[in-house]
Amino acid sequence: MANSVTDVARLTVECWAEKKADAQDDAQQVRAALLALRGTTLSGVKVHRVEEIAAPADSPDPDSTTPRYVLTHEVHLRGTYRKA
């Protein structure tokens, strides 16, 4: 017997760089990679949906003032549970 199993992973990514523009570029690349996961299968588990919770935002490191962008996404996973 097989049952659907779901899970949600909330990922917050911080991108630092020497230059603000580089941190922003890195954050946009991460954003694109996360959004591209929808419909793919990872280790036998389907990525059902990817939701953007917070778009890349300029948020310099408070201690060092190093340029940093922060973004948050939820990755919704759907697999199958097989009873032994």
Summary of the structure (lengths in Angstrom):
residues: 84
radius of gyration: 16.3
end to end distance: 8.7
largest distance: 54.7
contacts: 220
relative contact order: 0.36
helix: 19%
strand: 55%
